[in-house]
Amino acid sequence: MATTFADQLRSLPDEALGALIALRPDLVIPVPADISALAVRAQSRNSVARCLDGLDEFTLAVLDAARLTRAADTALTSVDAILELTPGIPGGDVVAAIDRLRVRFLLHGPPDGLHVVGAVDEVTSPYPAGLGRPADFLDPQTAALCADRARLRRTVLSAPPGARAVLDRLAAGPPVGALARDSVAEPVRWLVEQHVLVPVSEVGRSPRPDGELVELPREIGMLLRRETGPLGVLRPQPPVPDGSSRGPRAADSAGAGQTMEAVRATESLLEALATEPAPVLRTGGLGVRDLKRLAKAAGIDEAGAALLIETAYAAGLLGESEIGPSQDVFMPTGAYDLWRATGIAHRWAALARAWLAMTRQPGLVGRRDERDRPINALAPDAERAGSPQARREVLGALADLEPGAAPGLDDLLALLAWQAPRRARGREAVHTDAYAGAAQLGVTGLGALTSYSRVLLTDAGPDDSDPLGLHPEDAHADAVRALDQLLPAPVDHILVQADLTVIVPGPPEPELAGELDVLADPESAGGASVFRVTPASVRRALDVGYQAADLHELFRRRSRTPVPQTLTYLIDDAARRHGGLRTGSAGSYLRSDDEALLAEVVADKRVTGLDLRRIAPTVLVSPRPVARLLGALREAGYAPVAEDAGGATVLTRPKARRSPTRSPRTVEPAGPVLTGPRLAGVVEQLRRGDIATRAARRAPVTVRAAHGQAIPGLTAVQQHTQAMAVLQQAVRDKARVWVGYVDSHGATLSRLVRPVSLSAGYLRAEDERGESLHTFALHRITAAVTEE
């Protein structure tokens, strides 16, 4: 059958062959040599199982109908036979499902002679649609009972209540049950005695401890399904979720607000790790205490913190850095600084892309593994290769609904179970985690997929204008622009209050955000952020190089409200005290023109650990390092500054600690998507390979004789000198020739090539089949014949 199947593929037009490859891309990974190899791969167990995983519930039911209606002698079925097995279902829906199976070549052949690919029976249940095997296959007496329809009905109607319950259970599928050896199995024994159930055995297995197996024949199962139909309840259309519609605008507004919160919380988590890096556990991952500390710093729960930390790690914003022998810590990478300098929409897009593609399942954090050990954030135990595909399935199901539709979680899981029942089985927990993660990241708003997320999912597909992927960021520019229109415009001003609080009425511009990080301490975040100016924050600004005049000008320029006099006094007072003390190395020294101030420092008990000693009326020295001297004096309430060897003030920002930048680890969620020129190129390569393969089978008789094959009527093998003459003439005429040769393994092969040069003991020729240049050693060439 493989030859017939290959011939059918070979007869397809390029559009139909391309459609098959687009629907089953695993068939061309790697690209097969010819269409015969493609046919073999299309009938393999793995490829067929992967194709079935993507089919919906109704299409799989129609495939079961095709399996049930196959003729015993020819193993063929027809469209009419399948329609007879689906009463009450519109014929157009059934034919559409058959077409879906045929375009994927799970069914092939004419409408009146459809053939089911053999591997379907190997990778699916042996009981199509939950029906057992035919009665004549199981037991002659049961077959006689089924042949007499009136007697069969009387027997079923006379069954005791317990026996009828057993029949109804087996009729729903699967049709096999255990015959127990106790009194509870009395109804089953009655059915066996009446030949309604047939005892069977499992081939290759030892006897079951709870008794034999019994099977309900197919004919009786179909009789019991007279109300629902032979295949059971069929749903040609997906179930409609009962969730209410939130409206596209409401969903977008709620989602945009959540994106701002997700970006803010991620930044807070990474800043907390920059201030105090978290150690990497010996078994890998982030400790429970550190996760609680970070969640508290960001103002979110631990589950949300785990999701954002995992996403930041996948986006390359967080990494591991070695700070000592066998001591690694988690801290932000250099990419974090670049990420922080961009707008909110760009930052969210980076997080959303990483979340869609990361092979982590954050919902597992806090749970226990099979050895009853807790699963930590960033630990290897939370790795799940199927997570990207699960997220795509959830978002794809939401995208198929009307804009603004917000189904409940149960309705969404039911919809996923209809769309791909084989793939959704047992993945409810992964889909639930994807649903919750989408809500926290702002991918959904009020339970509905947002408009900018729809654009993000669309942009995530292949871009034929950029086949090499040279501009990956351009693929998500539309989603960034769509989100930007929903977010409040960045503000470049502040509102300074009399109590020294600073209100930012919106997301600050990157320049303003950098200034506020130095000038004030954050108090609350949200649509309007609140900061507070303190003596410590003013001193911090002076330490990094601001002068008092600079601070007055900055607040005057940025503030839309009058600058309170208390802030002016605070800046002037801090500037007046700032630099009154100067430190250096002695270990370190401390000098001041104010001798009374130095006397106060020497007498201060809070700095006795510095071991200060006066060496001049205006100079103190300490054996401690400069950094420790500065820190201790500042903790005691003084405002010293450092100076270099020439007495110039040293003003520096604290150096940010960063881990090495790394590339995020992602996987292709659903395999490559072939469209446009890529798909056409694969089809063309298959066609050319098929032509070359068939041509190779028609090598001239002289070449085959040179390989030692028995050819009737041929008495001698072409001489080596004659082969060289043919090759020399082919070089001059640029003609194609058949070359017979012996490869390095001693195998005799033939190839159709176009000779380019013949020199130095080698033949160089072009192989148009593979579009490559081959080199043959002349002493290995056995024959050469011009192409006819």
ZAMARGU-4260 file (C-alpha; in steps of 0.2 Angstrom, whole numbers, plus 5000, padded with zeros to 4 digits):
<rodrens>
0) 5000/5000/5000 | 5015/5011/5002 | 5017/5013/4983 | 4999/5017/4981 | 5000/5030/4995
5) 5016/5038/4987 | 5008/5038/4970 | 4993/5048/4977 | 5005/5060/4985 | 5015/5062/4969
10) 4999/5066/4959 | 4994/5080/4970 | 4996/5098/4964 | 5009/5109/4972 | 4995/5118/4982
15) 4988/5102/4989 | 5005/5095/4993 | 5010/5112/5002 | 4993/5111/5012 | 4998/5094/5018
20) 5015/5100/5024 | 5008/5115/5032 | 4996/5105/5042 | 5009/5092/5046 | 5026/5101/5047
25) 5034/5086/5056 | 5034/5077/5039 | 5048/5089/5033 | 5059/5089/5048 | 5071/5085/5040
30) 5066/5087/5022 | 5064/5069/5015 | 5074/5065/5000 | 5059/5062/4989 | 5040/5059/4989
35) 5042/5041/4993 | 5051/5045/5009 | 5038/5058/5013 | 5024/5044/5011 | 5033/5032/5022
40) 5035/5046/5035 | 5016/5051/5033 | 5011/5034/5038 | 5023/5032/5053 | 5016/5030/5071
45) 5023/5046/5078 | 5018/5057/5064 | 5000/5050/5064 | 4999/5052/5083 | 5005/5070/5082
50) 4992/5074/5068 | 4978/5066/5078 | 4983/5076/5093 | 4978/5092/5084 | 4960/5086/5078
55) 4944/5091/5087 | 4932/5080/5095 | 4919/5079/5080 | 4933/5075/5067 | 4940/5061/5078
60) 4922/5054/5080 | 4920/5054/5061 | 4937/5045/5059 | 4930/5032/5071 | 4915/5031/5060
65) 4927/5027/5045 | 4935/5014/5055 | 4919/5006/5060 | 4912/5005/5042 | 4927/4997/5034
70) 4923/4982/5024 | 4929/4966/5031 | 4937/4960/5014 | 4944/4976/5007 | 4946/4987/5022
75) 4938/5001/5013 | 4924/5013/5017 | 4915/5027/5009 | 4907/5044/5012 | 4890/5037/5011
80) 4894/5023/5024 | 4900/5036/5036 | 4885/5047/5033 | 4874/5032/5038 | 4883/5031/5054
85) 4880/5049/5059 | 4861/5051/5058 | 4854/5068/5064 | 4870/5077/5060 | 4870/5089/5045
90) 4878/5081/5030 | 4889/5096/5027 | 4897/5095/5044 | 4901/5077/5041 | 4908/5080/5024
95) 4919/5094/5030 | 4926/5083/5044 | 4930/5070/5031 | 4939/5083/5020 | 4949/5088/5035
100) 4955/5070/5037 | 4958/5068/5018 | 4968/5084/5017 | 4979/5077/5031 | 4980/5060/5022
105) 4973/5051/5037 | 4960/5046/5024 | 4965/5044/5006 | 4957/5037/4990 | 4941/5041/4981
110) 4925/5045/4990 | 4918/5027/4987 | 4934/5019/4992 | 4942/5028/5006 | 4956/5020/5015
115) 4961/5023/5033 | 4980/5025/5036 | 4986/5009/5045 | 4995/5018/5059 | 4978/5026/5065
120) 4973/5009/5072 | 4990/5007/5081 | 4989/5024/5090 | 4971/5025/5094 | 4959/5014/5105
125) 4956/4997/5099 | 4937/5001/5102 | 4932/5015/5090 | 4919/5026/5097 | 4919/5015/5113
130) 4911/5000/5103 | 4917/4982/5105 | 4922/4970/5091 | 4908/4962/5080 | 4899/4947/5088
135) 4904/4935/5074 | 4922/4939/5079 | 4919/4936/5098 | 4907/4921/5099 | 4896/4911/5088
140) 4882/4910/5100 | 4882/4929/5103 | 4883/4931/5084 | 4867/4920/5082 | 4858/4931/5096
145) 4863/4947/5087 | 4857/4940/5070 | 4839/4938/5078 | 4835/4956/5081 | 4818/4952/5090
150) 4826/4939/5102 | 4840/4951/5106 | 4828/4965/5110 | 4818/4953/5122 | 4834/4948/5130
155) 4840/4965/5133 | 4822/4971/5140 | 4821/4956/5152 | 4838/4960/5160 | 4837/4963/5179
160) 4840/4981/5185 | 4858/4977/5190 | 4862/4969/5173 | 4854/4983/5163 | 4865/4995/5173
165) 4880/4985/5168 | 4875/4986/5150 | 4872/5005/5150 | 4889/5007/5158 | 4898/4996/5144
170) 4888/5004/5130 | 4895/5021/5135 | 4912/5014/5132 | 4924/5007/5134 | 4915/4990/5131
175) 4927/4980/5142 | 4925/4976/5160 | 4931/4964/5173 | 4921/4949/5179 | 4924/4948/5197
180) 4923/4932/5207 | 4912/4937/5221 | 4893/4939/5223 | 4893/4957/5217 | 4896/4950/5199
185) 4880/4941/5198 | 4872/4953/5186 | 4887/4951/5175 | 4886/4932/5176 | 4868/4933/5170
190) 4873/4943/5155 | 4887/4930/5151 | 4875/4916/5152 | 4863/4924/5141 | 4877/4927/5128
195) 4875/4946/5129 | 4893/4948/5136 | 4907/4938/5130 | 4922/4932/5141 | 4938/4937/5133
200) 4956/4937/5139 | 4971/4949/5137 | 4983/4942/5125 | 5001/4941/5132 | 4996/4944/5150
205) 4994/4934/5165 | 4976/4930/5172 | 4968/4945/5181 | 4967/4943/5200 | 4949/4950/5200
210) 4943/4938/5186 | 4941/4937/5168 | 4937/4951/5156 | 4920/4953/5147 | 4916/4962/5131
215) 4900/4970/5125 | 4898/4966/5106 | 4897/4980/5094 | 4879/4976/5088 | 4872/4976/5106
220) 4882/4992/5110 | 4874/5001/5095 | 4857/4994/5100 | 4859/5002/5117 | 4864/5018/5109
225) 4848/5020/5099 | 4843/5037/5108 | 4860/5045/5106 | 4866/5037/5090 | 4879/5024/5085
230) 4893/5035/5089 | 4886/5043/5105 | 4883/5061/5107 | 4891/5071/5093 | 4895/5090/5094
235) 4899/5096/5076 | 4902/5114/5083 | 4912/5119/5098 | 4903/5122/5115 | 4898/5140/5117
240) 4905/5146/5134 | 4892/5154/5146 | 4903/5168/5152 | 4897/5185/5150 | 4905/5198/5138
245) 4915/5212/5146 | 4916/5223/5131 | 4932/5225/5121 | 4935/5243/5129 | 4933/5237/5147
250) 4944/5222/5144 | 4958/5233/5136 | 4957/5246/5150 | 4958/5232/5164 | 4972/5223/5154
255) 4982/5239/5152 | 4981/5243/5170 | 4987/5226/5174 | 5002/5228/5162 | 5007/5243/5172
260) 5006/5234/5188 | 5016/5219/5181 | 5030/5230/5175 | 5030/5239/5191 | 5031/5223/5201
265) 5044/5215/5190 | 5055/5231/5192 | 5053/5231/5211 | 5058/5212/5212 | 5073/5215/5202
270) 5078/5231/5212 | 5076/5221/5228 | 5088/5208/5221 | 5100/5221/5215 | 5101/5228/5233
275) 5102/5211/5241 | 5105/5197/5229 | 5098/5180/5234 | 5109/5165/5235 | 5106/5150/5224
280) 5101/5135/5233 | 5113/5120/5232 | 5099/5110/5223 | 5096/5125/5212 | 5082/5138/5213
285) 5077/5152/5224 | 5074/5149/5243 | 5057/5150/5251 | 5062/5164/5263 | 5070/5174/5249
290) 5054/5172/5239 | 5044/5179/5253 | 5055/5194/5255 | 5054/5198/5237 | 5035/5196/5237
295) 5034/5208/5252 | 5046/5221/5244 | 5035/5221/5228 | 5019/5221/5237 | 5012/5205/5229
300) 5008/5187/5234 | 5021/5174/5233 | 5013/5165/5218 | 5013/5181/5208 | 5031/5184/5213
305) 5036/5167/5207 | 5028/5170/5190 | 5036/5187/5188 | 5053/5180/5193 | 5052/5166/5181
310) 5047/5177/5167 | 5061/5189/5171 | 5073/5175/5171 | 5066/5169/5154 | 5068/5186/5147
315) 5086/5187/5152 | 5083/5201/5165 | 5089/5190/5179 | 5103/5178/5180 | 5116/5170/5191
320) 5133/5177/5196 | 5147/5170/5206 | 5153/5180/5221 | 5164/5168/5229 | 5170/5150/5229
325) 5155/5139/5226 | 5144/5154/5230 | 5131/5160/5217 | 5118/5173/5219 | 5103/5178/5208
330) 5104/5197/5203 | 5099/5207/5188 | 5109/5206/5172 | 5115/5220/5161 | 5100/5218/5150
335) 5089/5224/5165 | 5096/5242/5163 | 5092/5243/5145 | 5075/5236/5148 | 5072/5248/5162
340) 5076/5263/5150 | 5062/5258/5138 | 5044/5263/5139 | 5031/5252/5148 | 5024/5245/5132
345) 5041/5239/5127 | 5045/5232/5144 | 5028/5223/5144 | 5031/5216/5127 | 5048/5208/5132
350) 5040/5200/5147 | 5025/5194/5137 | 5036/5186/5124 | 5047/5177/5137 | 5031/5171/5146
355) 5024/5164/5130 | 5040/5155/5125 | 5048/5150/5142 | 5048/5131/5146 | 5044/5134/5164
360) 5027/5131/5174 | 5027/5144/5188 | 5011/5137/5195 | 5021/5122/5201 | 5031/5133/5213
365) 5026/5130/5231 | 5019/5112/5227 | 5028/5096/5231 | 5036/5084/5219 | 5034/5065/5218
370) 5047/5064/5232 | 5037/5076/5243 | 5049/5090/5242 | 5044/5108/5239 | 5047/5115/5221
375) 5056/5131/5222 | 5056/5146/5210 | 5069/5144/5196 | 5072/5126/5202 | 5074/5113/5188
380) 5059/5104/5195 | 5048/5117/5187 | 5054/5114/5170 | 5040/5108/5158 | 5043/5107/5139
385) 5024/5108/5135 | 5021/5124/5144 | 5023/5135/5129 | 5011/5125/5119 | 4998/5125/5133
390) 4999/5144/5134 | 4996/5145/5115 | 4981/5134/5117 | 4973/5144/5130 | 4976/5161/5121
395) 4971/5153/5105 | 4954/5147/5112 | 4951/5165/5119 | 4956/5173/5102 | 4943/5162/5093
400) 4929/5170/5103 | 4921/5186/5100 | 4931/5201/5106 | 4927/5205/5124 | 4921/5187/5128
405) 4926/5182/5145 | 4922/5163/5148 | 4925/5155/5165 | 4939/5143/5168 | 4928/5128/5168
410) 4920/5133/5151 | 4937/5137/5144 | 4943/5120/5149 | 4928/5112/5141 | 4931/5121/5125
415) 4949/5116/5125 | 4944/5098/5128 | 4933/5099/5112 | 4946/5107/5101 | 4960/5094/5105
420) 4953/5080/5116 | 4969/5069/5114 | 4980/5084/5119 | 4970/5092/5132 | 4968/5075/5142
425) 4977/5077/5159 | 4983/5095/5155 | 4970/5104/5165 | 4982/5110/5178 | 4994/5117/5165
430) 4980/5126/5156 | 4974/5133/5173 | 4991/5140/5176 | 4992/5148/5159 | 4975/5156/5162
435) 4980/5163/5179 | 4997/5169/5172 | 4989/5178/5157 | 4978/5188/5169 | 4992/5193/5180
440) 5003/5199/5166 | 4989/5209/5158 | 4987/5197/5143 | 4969/5196/5147 | 4958/5209/5156
445) 4943/5204/5166 | 4945/5187/5159 | 4944/5192/5140 | 4959/5193/5128 | 4964/5211/5125
450) 4966/5218/5108 | 4985/5221/5110 | 4987/5203/5115 | 4978/5198/5099 | 4990/5208/5089
455) 5005/5200/5099 | 4999/5182/5095 | 4997/5187/5077 | 5014/5195/5076 | 5022/5180/5084
460) 5019/5170/5068 | 5032/5169/5054 | 5036/5184/5044 | 5039/5180/5026 | 5047/5198/5024
465) 5061/5193/5036 | 5064/5174/5033 | 5081/5175/5042 | 5074/5183/5058 | 5086/5198/5057
470) 5074/5210/5065 | 5065/5200/5078 | 5059/5216/5088 | 5049/5222/5073 | 5038/5208/5074
475) 5030/5215/5090 | 5030/5233/5085 | 5011/5233/5081 | 5007/5226/5099 | 5018/5239/5107
480) 5009/5253/5098 | 4992/5246/5102 | 4996/5245/5120 | 5004/5262/5120 | 4987/5269/5114
485) 4979/5262/5130 | 4992/5267/5143 | 4992/5285/5150 | 5005/5296/5142 | 5022/5297/5151
490) 5023/5312/5162 | 5038/5324/5164 | 5032/5333/5179 | 5028/5331/5197 | 5017/5338/5211
495) 5027/5343/5226 | 5017/5344/5242 | 5020/5354/5258 | 5024/5338/5268 | 5038/5334/5256
500) 5029/5321/5247 | 5031/5320/5228 | 5016/5314/5217 | 5019/5308/5199 | 5002/5309/5190
505) 5006/5295/5178 | 5020/5284/5172 | 5036/5294/5173 | 5047/5297/5158 | 5064/5287/5159
510) 5073/5303/5163 | 5062/5308/5177 | 5061/5291/5184 | 5080/5291/5185 | 5080/5308/5194
515) 5067/5302/5206 | 5077/5286/5210 | 5091/5298/5217 | 5080/5312/5224 | 5067/5303/5234
520) 5061/5287/5242 | 5046/5278/5234 | 5031/5276/5246 | 5017/5269/5234 | 5015/5264/5216
525) 5001/5264/5204 | 4993/5275/5192 | 5000/5289/5202 | 5016/5286/5211 | 5020/5294/5228
530) 5038/5298/5233 | 5045/5307/5248 | 5060/5319/5249 | 5070/5315/5265 | 5087/5322/5272
535) 5094/5305/5267 | 5088/5306/5249 | 5094/5324/5247 | 5111/5318/5254 | 5111/5304/5241
540) 5108/5317/5227 | 5122/5327/5233 | 5133/5312/5234 | 5131/5308/5216 | 5136/5326/5210
545) 5121/5337/5212 | 5123/5354/5219 | 5111/5364/5229 | 5107/5375/5214 | 5104/5360/5203
550) 5092/5353/5215 | 5082/5370/5217 | 5082/5371/5198 | 5076/5353/5195 | 5061/5355/5207
555) 5057/5372/5200 | 5057/5365/5182 | 5048/5348/5186 | 5035/5353/5199 | 5018/5360/5193
560) 5015/5366/5210 | 5025/5379/5220 | 5040/5372/5228 | 5037/5372/5247 | 5048/5382/5258
565) 5052/5367/5269 | 5060/5358/5254 | 5071/5373/5250 | 5077/5374/5268 | 5080/5355/5268
570) 5091/5356/5252 | 5100/5371/5258 | 5103/5364/5276 | 5109/5347/5268 | 5120/5356/5256
575) 5128/5367/5269 | 5132/5352/5280 | 5137/5341/5265 | 5156/5340/5263 | 5160/5348/5279
580) 5169/5332/5283 | 5182/5324/5270 | 5189/5307/5271 | 5205/5299/5263 | 5216/5284/5266
585) 5227/5282/5280 | 5218/5268/5281 | 5208/5283/5280 | 5208/5301/5286 | 5195/5314/5291
590) 5199/5333/5289 | 5188/5348/5291 | 5191/5367/5293 | 5179/5367/5308 | 5190/5361/5322
595) 5174/5361/5334 | 5166/5348/5322 | 5181/5337/5322 | 5181/5338/5341 | 5163/5333/5341
600) 5167/5318/5330 | 5181/5312/5341 | 5170/5313/5357 | 5155/5304/5348 | 5153/5287/5356
605) 5144/5281/5340 | 5160/5281/5330 | 5172/5274/5343 | 5174/5259/5332 | 5183/5269/5319
610) 5198/5272/5331 | 5200/5290/5325 | 5215/5300/5331 | 5219/5318/5329 | 5235/5322/5320
615) 5232/5340/5317 | 5220/5353/5323 | 5210/5350/5307 | 5214/5331/5303 | 5209/5315/5310
620) 5215/5298/5304 | 5208/5280/5305 | 5215/5263/5301 | 5198/5258/5294 | 5195/5259/5275
625) 5187/5274/5267 | 5171/5265/5263 | 5168/5260/5281 | 5173/5277/5288 | 5160/5285/5276
630) 5147/5273/5281 | 5149/5274/5299 | 5149/5293/5299 | 5133/5294/5288 | 5124/5282/5300
635) 5129/5293/5314 | 5121/5308/5305 | 5136/5317/5298 | 5137/5321/5280 | 5155/5318/5274
640) 5162/5316/5256 | 5177/5307/5249 | 5191/5316/5241 | 5206/5311/5230 | 5224/5313/5233
645) 5224/5331/5226 | 5209/5336/5238 | 5196/5336/5224 | 5179/5329/5229 | 5175/5312/5223
650) 5157/5311/5218 | 5151/5294/5211 | 5135/5284/5210 | 5134/5267/5219 | 5140/5254/5206
655) 5125/5243/5202 | 5129/5224/5203 | 5124/5214/5188 | 5126/5196/5183 | 5132/5192/5166
660) 5119/5195/5152 | 5113/5179/5144 | 5101/5173/5131 | 5084/5168/5136 | 5080/5149/5134
665) 5064/5146/5124 | 5057/5132/5113 | 5046/5132/5098 | 5029/5129/5105 | 5021/5120/5091
670) 5035/5116/5079 | 5039/5127/5064 | 5026/5135/5054 | 5029/5135/5035 | 5021/5148/5024
675) 5024/5157/5008 | 5042/5155/5000 | 5048/5143/5013 | 5033/5131/5009 | 5036/5133/4991
680) 5054/5129/4993 | 5051/5113/5002 | 5038/5107/4989 | 5051/5111/4975 | 5064/5102/4984
685) 5053/5087/4986 | 5048/5087/4967 | 5066/5088/4961 | 5072/5075/4973 | 5058/5063/4967
690) 5063/5066/4949 | 5081/5063/4952 | 5077/5047/4962 | 5066/5040/4948 | 5079/5045/4936
695) 5093/5036/4946 | 5083/5020/4944 | 5084/5021/4925 | 5103/5021/4925 | 5110/5015/4908
700) 5113/4996/4906 | 5132/4999/4903 | 5133/5008/4920 | 5124/4994/4929 | 5134/4981/4921
705) 5150/4990/4927 | 5143/4988/4944 | 5143/4969/4942 | 5124/4967/4938 | 5119/4953/4927
710) 5113/4961/4911 | 5106/4950/4897 | 5116/4952/4880 | 5130/4961/4888 | 5147/4952/4886
715) 5160/4965/4892 | 5161/4980/4904 | 5166/4997/4897 | 5184/5000/4898 | 5191/5013/4909
720) 5199/5022/4894 | 5183/5023/4886 | 5175/5031/4902 | 5188/5044/4902 | 5185/5048/4884
725) 5166/5050/4887 | 5170/5062/4902 | 5182/5073/4892 | 5169/5075/4878 | 5156/5079/4891
730) 5167/5093/4898 | 5169/5101/4881 | 5150/5099/4877 | 5144/5103/4894 | 5133/5088/4893
735) 5126/5077/4907 | 5133/5059/4909 | 5129/5044/4920 | 5145/5041/4931 | 5147/5024/4939
740) 5159/5024/4954 | 5164/5015/4970 | 5163/5025/4985 | 5174/5025/5001 | 5164/5011/5009
745) 5166/5000/4993 | 5148/5002/4988 | 5144/5004/4969 | 5134/5019/4965 | 5128/5029/4950
750) 5125/5047/4948 | 5119/5059/4934 | 5131/5074/4934 | 5137/5088/4922 | 5156/5087/4922
755) 5165/5104/4925 | 5184/5099/4924 | 5195/5083/4923 | 5212/5086/4929 | 5225/5080/4943
760) 5217/5063/4944 | 5200/5070/4949 | 5183/5073/4940 | 5173/5088/4946 | 5155/5089/4941
765) 5139/5097/4946 | 5124/5087/4953 | 5109/5097/4948 | 5098/5086/4960 | 5107/5092/4976
770) 5113/5109/4968 | 5131/5104/4974 | 5148/5101/4966 | 5155/5083/4968 | 5173/5077/4966
775) 5177/5059/4960 | 5194/5051/4960 | 5197/5044/4943 | 5203/5027/4948 | 5186/5024/4957
780) 5176/5028/4941 | 5170/5012/4933 | 5159/5018/4919 | 5153/5034/4911 | 5138/5035/4898
785) 5131/5051/4890 | 5113/5054/4895 | 5101/5049/4882
</rodrens>
